[in-house]
Amino acid sequence: MTDNALLYNIGITLLPGVGDITAKNLIAYCGSAEAVFLEKKSRLEKIPGAGTMIVDAIMNSDIQKDVLQRAEEEIKFIEKKKITPLFFTDAGYPKRLKECADSPVMLYAKGNMDLNVARIVSVVGSRKSTAYGKKICEQMVEAFASYNVFIVSGLAYGIDICAHRAALKNNLPTAGVLAHGLDNLYPSEHYNTSEKMIDNGGLISEFMSKTKMNPEYFPRRNRIVAGMADATIVIEATVKSGALITAEIASSYDRDVFAVPGRIDDISSEGCNLFIKANKAMLIQSPEDVIRAMSWDVKSKKSKQTQQELFSHLSSEEETLVSILKQKEKAHVDDISHASGLPMSKTTALLLNLEFSGVIKSLPGKMYVMNN
């Protein structure tokens, strides 16, 4: 006997034409995945987004039979391999990812991990990383050990595998998000590392078994890498790097994005430099920059004396920006630039300095507030 709820939870992901957003919509109207399969046609037709093709697929007995049979096979597989299925309404499903409209309805996880810990960071970068990139990656992860940060990446060559191995070395939990089913591993060279990750972290995929690696699945994998985390750190990336896709997705989710700069003539850092230049990522030169920006080092509210000491070192232009923010609950960078009369490039540079000094803090959507 199989668990009926799990059977239908997997089944709904297999219905022709039903993607993640549509599946969530159907479940919201019907009450559960099982109810979607049992619903009357007349009611399904009234659900927004449920077109004729989708309704016909749900009502087709042969399609239902095939879908549920495949779901039964998957249940046997996950039971045999001790894989944890995570439906988007389950308590163990990543809460940060659940906030994203296009998050997967179903995830499959193998290992020992809490996907809702206090601090999760995605570390991504070039598959052809340089010695410089690997050094920065290792330094970043090592510094995060004091804050028990969960490291997420894609288990790919280069920066990804460097981040996972650095996490293992520093006893940090780490998870690799895959673009294929959990019955195989790509690249196979990383199998030994993936096995070590199982004890303190593990592997995650939205894809069922028998799903082979396909480059077309990488963007889908990347949205999970971005959506699971509070912030994404890009360490080396060419302009066509998949790491930039992850960073773009993270930005669209209003998550913090950090990038490590490189030489202007270094193709390995061209993507990072362009992201920083376009104000899509905060420039970081050390792990401490991330720690301060994420407020991990704040144990208690700063005293008035500390604030006075901070303000005493402000330049006249910084004082202008602080004055503007004091008058508002929060302000967008465009409004701050306009009110101060300073160029956007100058404003963003000053705001970054103020943030690193602990005077202000940034919010999603390029908003800023005083750090009271």
URVEN-V830028 format. One record per residue. N is the residue number from 0. SS is DSSP state (2 for helix, 1 for strand, 0 for the rest). PSI is psi in degrees with one decimal (* if undefined). Layout:
n = {N	N}
ss = {SS	SS}
psi = {PSI	PSI}
This chain:
n = {0	1	2	3	4	5	6	7	8	9	10	11	12	13	14	15	16	17	18	19	20	21	22	23	24	25	26	27	28	29	30	31	32	33	34	35	36	37	38	39	40	41	42	43	44	45	46	47	48	49	50	51	52	53	54	55	56	57	58	59	60	61	62	63	64	65	66	67	68	69	70	71	72	73	74	75	76	77	78	79	80	81	82	83	84	85	86	87	88	89	90	91	92	93	94	95	96	97	98	99	100	101	102	103	104	105	106	107	108	109	110	111	112	113	114	115	116	117	118	119	120	121	122	123	124	125	126	127	128	129	130	131	132	133	134	135	136	137	138	139	140	141	142	143	144	145	146	147	148	149	150	151	152	153	154	155	156	157	158	159	160	161	162	163	164	165	166	167	168	169	170	171	172	173	174	175	176	177	178	179	180	181	182	183	184	185	186	187	188	189	190	191	192	193	194	195	196	197	198	199	200	201	202	203	204	205	206	207	208	209	210	211	212	213	214	215	216	217	218	219	220	221	222	223	224	225	226	227	228	229	230	231	232	233	234	235	236	237	238	239	240	241	242	243	244	245	246	247	248	249	250	251	252	253	254	255	256	257	258	259	260	261	262	263	264	265	266	267	268	269	270	271	272	273	274	275	276	277	278	279	280	281	282	283	284	285	286	287	288	289	290	291	292	293	294	295	296	297	298	299	300	301	302	303	304	305	306	307	308	309	310	311	312	313	314	315	316	317	318	319	320	321	322	323	324	325	326	327	328	329	330	331	332	333	334	335	336	337	338	339	340	341	342	343	344	345	346	347	348	349	350	351	352	353	354	355	356	357	358	359	360	361	362	363	364	365	366	367	368	369	370	371}
ss = {0	0	0	2	2	2	2	2	2	2	2	2	2	2	0	0	0	0	0	2	2	2	2	2	2	2	2	2	2	2	0	0	2	2	2	2	2	2	0	0	2	2	2	2	0	0	0	0	0	0	0	2	2	2	2	2	2	2	2	0	2	2	2	2	2	2	2	2	2	2	2	2	2	2	2	2	2	2	2	2	0	0	0	1	1	1	1	0	0	0	0	0	0	0	2	2	2	2	0	0	0	0	0	0	0	1	1	1	1	1	1	1	0	0	0	0	0	0	0	1	1	1	1	1	1	0	0	0	0	0	2	2	2	2	2	2	2	2	2	2	2	2	2	2	2	2	2	0	0	1	1	1	1	0	0	0	0	0	2	2	2	2	2	2	2	2	2	2	2	0	0	0	0	1	1	1	1	0	0	0	0	0	0	0	0	0	0	2	2	2	2	2	2	2	2	2	2	2	2	2	1	1	1	1	1	0	0	0	0	0	0	0	0	0	2	2	2	2	2	2	2	2	2	2	2	2	2	0	0	0	1	1	1	1	1	0	0	0	0	0	0	2	2	2	2	2	2	2	2	2	2	2	0	0	0	1	1	1	1	1	0	0	0	0	0	0	2	2	2	2	2	2	2	2	2	2	2	0	0	0	0	1	1	1	0	0	2	2	2	2	2	2	2	0	0	0	0	0	0	0	0	0	0	2	2	2	2	2	2	2	2	0	0	0	0	2	2	2	2	2	2	2	2	2	2	2	2	0	0	0	1	1	2	2	2	2	2	2	2	2	0	0	0	2	2	2	2	2	2	2	2	2	2	2	2	2	0	0	0	1	1	1	1	0	0	0	1	1	1	1	0	0}
psi = {137.2	156.6	120.4	-43.9	-46.9	-39.6	-47.6	-29.4	-40.8	-40.8	-39.6	-24.7	-10.9	-6.1	131.6	130.3	-5.0	106.8	-173.1	-45.0	-44.7	-41.1	-44.4	-37.2	-43.6	-44.6	-39.2	-39.2	-36.1	-23.0	-27.1	166.6	-40.2	-40.9	-30.3	-42.9	-28.0	-4.2	152.3	149.2	-41.3	-35.1	-39.5	-37.8	-19.9	-6.5	124.2	133.4	-12.9	88.4	178.4	-43.1	-41.9	-45.2	-44.2	-37.3	-41.5	-38.1	-13.2	116.5	-35.4	-41.0	-43.7	-43.2	-46.6	-42.4	-47.8	-30.3	-42.0	-36.2	-38.1	-41.4	-40.3	-36.6	-41.5	-40.2	-47.2	-30.5	-41.5	-40.0	5.0	48.1	139.9	118.6	135.5	105.6	152.3	-12.1	-3.7	149.1	-31.4	-8.8	140.0	116.0	-32.3	-41.4	-35.0	-25.8	-15.3	128.1	-35.1	19.5	150.9	142.4	-35.9	136.6	154.3	125.2	136.8	121.0	-158.9	95.2	147.6	111.4	9.9	32.4	171.0	-36.0	118.5	130.6	137.0	132.0	118.3	166.6	-169.3	143.0	-28.5	63.3	152.2	174.0	-35.0	-47.4	-42.9	-38.5	-45.8	-42.8	-47.5	-39.2	-40.7	-54.4	-39.8	-41.5	-28.3	-12.6	-34.3	-16.4	8.2	53.5	134.6	123.0	125.3	138.2	-170.0	10.4	20.5	176.7	162.8	-129.8	-38.0	-57.0	-30.4	-41.8	-43.7	-46.1	-35.5	-36.8	-45.3	-42.5	-33.4	16.2	37.2	143.2	142.2	140.3	139.6	126.3	126.5	153.7	33.8	178.0	165.5	11.2	-0.1	174.4	129.1	132.1	147.0	-23.9	-18.3	12.9	-47.7	-40.4	-41.7	-35.7	-37.5	-29.7	-23.6	-34.4	-29.8	69.4	-138.5	-151.3	145.5	141.3	149.8	-6.1	140.7	167.7	158.3	4.1	111.3	157.4	133.3	124.9	-26.4	-18.9	-10.9	-45.4	-34.5	-41.6	-41.1	-33.0	-29.2	-43.8	-44.2	-42.6	-25.8	-20.9	159.3	-32.4	155.2	130.6	124.4	119.6	101.5	127.1	132.4	171.9	-20.3	15.7	142.3	-22.3	-33.2	-30.2	-44.2	-43.2	-40.8	-43.5	-44.1	-41.9	-39.6	-24.3	5.0	36.8	155.7	139.6	128.0	147.5	140.3	123.2	163.2	-177.9	146.2	-18.9	11.9	111.7	-27.7	-21.2	4.0	-41.6	-43.5	-46.2	-40.9	-38.3	-41.7	-44.6	-36.3	7.3	29.4	-13.1	147.2	130.6	130.5	139.6	-6.1	163.4	-31.7	-29.8	-42.1	-44.8	-43.0	-44.3	-34.2	-2.7	30.6	-24.5	1.8	109.7	-26.0	166.5	142.9	143.8	162.5	-36.4	-42.4	-42.4	-41.0	-37.6	-37.3	-45.7	-27.5	-16.3	9.6	144.8	169.8	-37.0	-38.5	-38.8	-35.6	-45.4	-40.9	-41.1	-40.7	-44.2	-30.8	-27.3	-13.2	153.2	-40.2	157.8	145.6	151.0	-35.0	-41.8	-37.7	-43.5	-43.2	-45.3	-32.8	-20.1	10.1	150.5	153.2	-43.3	-40.4	-41.1	-47.0	-37.1	-42.5	-41.3	-38.8	-42.5	-42.2	-36.5	-45.0	-25.9	-8.2	9.3	-39.8	173.6	150.6	152.0	163.4	149.2	22.0	36.4	152.5	148.3	162.6	142.5	81.1	*}
